[in-house]
Amino acid sequence: MSHISASEKREFVPVRIAVLTVSDTRKLAEDRSGDTLVKRIEAAGHILVVREIVRDERSDIADKLRGWAADDNVDVVITTGGTGLTGRDITVEAHRDVYEKEIDAFSTLFTMVSVEKIGTSAVQSRACGGVAGGTYMFALPGSPGACKDGWDGILKDQLDYRHLPCNFVEIMPRLEEHKQRSKS
């Protein structure tokens, strides 16, 4: 069973997170999904590095993800919006254009968490996660409820170094070890 360790006395390690809302219509003032993520990120003790909105354009989303993956001040990118099934929903494709490795189980686990809340309607969501440039990237649906589910049900624990038996933070230093191998 997973848990936060009290006995091992691990110290909390804040991670630096960028939030990107994908929308053709929203502005920061009405971005409730982005607000939901920011509140949870800050309440958990992490650092919000940047928050932006980008249009539902595959190349624009991918360019933003690549830029943040190359930024040493960003450890994690969380996007919200554009994960559905309509013609303009291309966030998942943009993420996959950038990933070096996909975290397949993130999508599966998000679906499991969603089924608990919205039943079979969870089938319409295409959340995903991956790694690029040593940066974790997660795409969540564009509703505040889905952002709550993704953060509360998965990311809050996986981005907490104290979480056992394992978490994303403890392997961050090793995400780009393949580059060190190729230099030798």
Backbone torsions as a table, in degrees:
resi	resn	phi	psi	omega
1	MET	NA	138.9	-179.5
2	SER	-82.4	153.4	-177.8
3	HIS	-168.1	168.3	171.0
4	ILE	-91.2	128.4	-175.4
5	SER	-78.6	124.0	171.9
6	ALA	-97.2	-33.4	-174.5
7	SER	-73.7	-30.3	-178.2
8	GLU	-87.1	-7.0	175.6
9	LYS	52.3	43.8	174.1
10	ARG	-71.9	139.6	177.2
11	GLU	-84.9	144.4	175.2
12	PHE	-65.1	137.9	178.0
13	VAL	-119.9	108.7	179.6
14	PRO	-70.2	140.7	175.5
15	VAL	-110.1	156.3	-176.9
16	ARG	-97.3	119.4	-170.1
17	ILE	-120.8	136.4	172.6
18	ALA	-107.7	138.3	178.8
19	VAL	-116.4	129.8	-179.7
20	LEU	-126.2	120.1	174.5
21	THR	-96.1	130.5	179.0
22	VAL	-102.8	114.6	-177.8
23	SER	-164.7	142.1	173.6
24	ASP	-85.3	-15.5	-170.7
25	THR	-121.2	-26.8	-174.2
26	ARG	-77.2	148.2	169.9
27	LYS	-116.6	163.7	-178.8
28	LEU	-53.5	-37.3	-177.1
29	ALA	-62.0	-27.7	179.9
30	GLU	-115.9	19.7	-179.2
31	ASP	-88.2	79.6	-177.5
32	ARG	-67.3	-33.1	179.0
33	SER	-67.8	-45.3	176.0
34	GLY	-61.6	-41.6	177.2
35	ASP	-58.6	-43.0	-180.0
36	THR	-59.1	-46.2	-179.8
37	LEU	-65.6	-45.4	-178.6
38	VAL	-59.4	-45.8	179.4
39	LYS	-59.4	-42.3	-178.2
40	ARG	-71.7	-40.6	178.4
41	ILE	-59.6	-49.8	-177.6
42	GLU	-69.4	-38.9	178.3
43	ALA	-63.2	-31.1	179.6
44	ALA	-77.8	-12.1	179.3
45	GLY	97.2	8.1	178.3
46	HIS	-84.5	174.1	-175.9
47	ILE	-110.1	120.6	172.9
48	LEU	-82.3	112.0	-177.4
49	VAL	-83.0	-43.3	-176.7
50	VAL	-160.0	150.8	175.9
51	ARG	-138.3	128.6	-178.3
52	GLU	-142.1	168.1	172.8
53	ILE	-122.4	137.6	177.7
54	VAL	-132.3	148.9	179.5
55	ARG	-68.6	161.0	177.8
56	ASP	-73.3	65.8	177.4
57	GLU	-125.5	120.9	-174.4
58	ARG	-52.7	-47.0	-177.3
59	SER	-68.3	-36.0	178.8
60	ASP	-65.7	-42.7	179.1
61	ILE	-64.4	-48.8	-178.8
62	ALA	-61.9	-40.9	178.5
63	ASP	-61.7	-42.3	179.1
64	LYS	-64.1	-44.0	179.0
65	LEU	-61.7	-44.2	178.7
66	ARG	-62.2	-42.0	179.2
67	GLY	-61.6	-44.2	179.3
68	TRP	-71.5	-31.2	176.3
69	ALA	-65.7	-30.3	179.7
70	ALA	-85.4	-8.1	-177.7
71	ASP	-89.1	116.4	-179.1
72	ASP	-63.9	-13.3	179.7
73	ASN	-89.4	0.9	-179.7
74	VAL	-118.8	121.6	176.5
75	ASP	-97.1	-32.9	-173.0
76	VAL	-140.9	139.6	172.6
77	VAL	-120.0	130.6	174.4
78	ILE	-121.5	122.5	175.3
79	THR	-106.1	153.2	175.6
80	THR	-134.9	131.2	179.0
81	GLY	106.5	154.1	175.3
82	GLY	75.5	22.2	-177.9
83	THR	-104.3	3.4	-176.4
84	GLY	-79.9	-153.3	-172.8
85	LEU	-110.9	-3.0	-176.3
86	THR	-77.3	171.1	-176.4
87	GLY	-60.5	-30.8	-179.2
88	ARG	-87.3	-6.3	-177.9
89	ASP	-83.0	92.8	-175.1
90	ILE	-127.1	16.3	-179.1
91	THR	-63.9	-41.8	-179.4
92	VAL	-62.5	-43.0	178.8
93	GLU	-63.2	-40.7	178.0
94	ALA	-63.6	-42.6	176.7
95	HIS	-59.0	-47.5	-176.8
96	ARG	-67.2	-24.0	173.3
97	ASP	-64.6	-25.7	-173.1
98	VAL	-101.1	-32.9	-175.0
99	TYR	-56.1	139.4	166.1
100	GLU	-90.3	-35.1	175.8
101	LYS	-139.9	137.0	175.1
102	GLU	-94.4	143.1	174.9
103	ILE	-96.5	83.9	-173.0
104	ASP	-55.4	-40.3	-175.7
105	ALA	-68.0	-19.2	177.7
106	PHE	-61.1	-47.0	179.4
107	SER	-61.0	-44.3	180.0
108	THR	-62.5	-47.5	-178.7
109	LEU	-66.1	-38.6	176.9
110	PHE	-60.8	-41.9	178.3
111	THR	-62.1	-42.2	178.8
112	MET	-61.6	-44.7	178.6
113	VAL	-62.9	-43.1	-178.3
114	SER	-65.4	-39.0	179.9
115	VAL	-58.2	-37.7	177.8
116	GLU	-60.5	-31.4	-175.5
117	LYS	-95.8	-43.0	-171.2
118	ILE	-124.2	10.3	176.6
119	GLY	63.2	-141.1	-174.7
120	THR	-68.9	-12.2	175.8
121	SER	-63.3	-17.0	177.4
122	ALA	-60.1	-21.3	-179.1
123	VAL	-63.3	-20.0	-177.4
124	GLN	-86.6	-2.1	-178.5
125	SER	-100.7	141.3	179.6
126	ARG	-123.1	55.9	175.9
127	ALA	-63.0	150.5	177.9
128	CYS	-152.9	165.3	178.2
129	GLY	-146.4	154.4	179.0
130	GLY	-167.9	-174.3	-179.5
131	VAL	-131.9	138.3	173.7
132	ALA	-148.7	131.8	177.8
133	GLY	57.9	31.8	-179.0
134	GLY	74.8	12.6	-178.5
135	THR	-114.6	131.1	174.1
136	TYR	-76.5	142.6	178.5
137	MET	-136.3	132.5	-179.2
138	PHE	-133.4	133.8	176.6
139	ALA	-108.9	120.0	178.0
140	LEU	-113.3	154.1	175.1
141	PRO	-60.9	165.8	-172.3
142	GLY	-89.8	19.3	176.2
143	SER	-105.2	148.2	176.4
144	PRO	-56.8	-37.9	178.8
145	GLY	-61.9	-42.5	179.1
146	ALA	-67.4	-36.0	177.2
147	CYS	-66.3	-40.7	175.2
148	LYS	-60.0	-47.3	-179.2
149	ASP	-61.6	-45.2	-179.6
150	GLY	-64.8	-41.7	179.9
151	TRP	-74.1	-56.0	-174.3
152	ASP	-65.2	-36.3	-174.6
153	GLY	-87.7	-18.2	-175.6
154	ILE	-138.5	-62.9	-168.2
155	LEU	-67.5	-36.2	-179.8
156	LYS	-54.7	-44.7	-179.8
157	ASP	-78.3	-43.2	-175.9
158	GLN	-71.2	-19.8	176.2
159	LEU	-99.2	16.7	177.7
160	ASP	-113.7	113.0	-177.3
161	TYR	-56.9	-25.3	-178.5
162	ARG	-78.6	-12.1	-175.7
163	HIS	-72.4	129.0	179.8
164	LEU	-120.6	150.6	17.6
165	PRO	-85.3	-12.1	177.4
166	CYS	-158.1	166.2	-179.5
167	ASN	-157.0	166.4	-179.7
168	PHE	-67.8	-32.4	-173.9
169	VAL	-64.7	-41.6	-175.8
170	GLU	-66.2	-21.2	178.8
171	ILE	-102.1	1.2	178.8
172	MET	-50.9	-45.8	-177.9
173	PRO	-62.8	-17.4	-176.4
174	ARG	-101.6	0.9	-175.6
175	LEU	-62.8	-26.6	-178.2
176	GLU	-116.3	25.4	-177.9
177	GLU	-66.1	-20.4	177.0
178	HIS	-62.9	-29.0	178.1
179	LYS	-70.2	-34.8	178.1
180	GLN	-68.1	-38.2	178.3
181	ARG	-62.1	-42.0	-175.0
182	SER	-70.3	-19.9	179.3
183	LYS	-77.0	-20.9	-175.9
184	SER	-83.6	NA	NA
